[in-house]
Amino acid sequence: MATQTLKLNVKTGEKEGKTFWNRCGVAFVHTDEQGNITSISVKHDMFPGVEMVAFPKRNNDDDVTE
């Protein structure tokens, strides 16, 4: 399983045509051997003690609530 790491940034302003960004977290995209996304987890500065994760929709009709 491979993982891609994406930096999360928030726009803090603009001055003289330049945009300023602050890092606010990281997203981890987990994939299987075929490159399909298996899950995405997020660590965010606003929620330091909260575990956030997203999973792709399942193909079968399991009892899953969204």
Residue pairs with C-beta under 8 A, 6 or more apart in sequence:
1 30
1 31
1 32
1 33
1 38
2 30
2 31
3 28
3 29
3 30
3 31
4 28
4 29
4 31
5 26
5 27
5 28
5 29
6 26
6 27
6 28
6 29
7 23
7 25
7 26
8 23
8 24
8 25
8 26
8 27
8 42
8 44
9 21
9 22
9 23
9 24
10 21
10 22
10 24
11 19
11 20
11 21
12 20
12 21
12 22
13 19
13 20
14 20
23 45
24 44
24 45
24 46
25 42
25 43
25 44
25 45
25 46
26 42
26 43
27 40
27 41
27 42
28 40
28 41
28 42
28 43
29 37
29 40
30 37
30 38
30 39
30 40
30 41
31 37
31 38
32 38
36 56
37 56
38 55
38 56
39 53
39 54
39 55
39 56
40 53
40 54
41 51
41 52
41 53
41 54
42 52
42 53
42 54
43 52
44 50
44 52
58 64
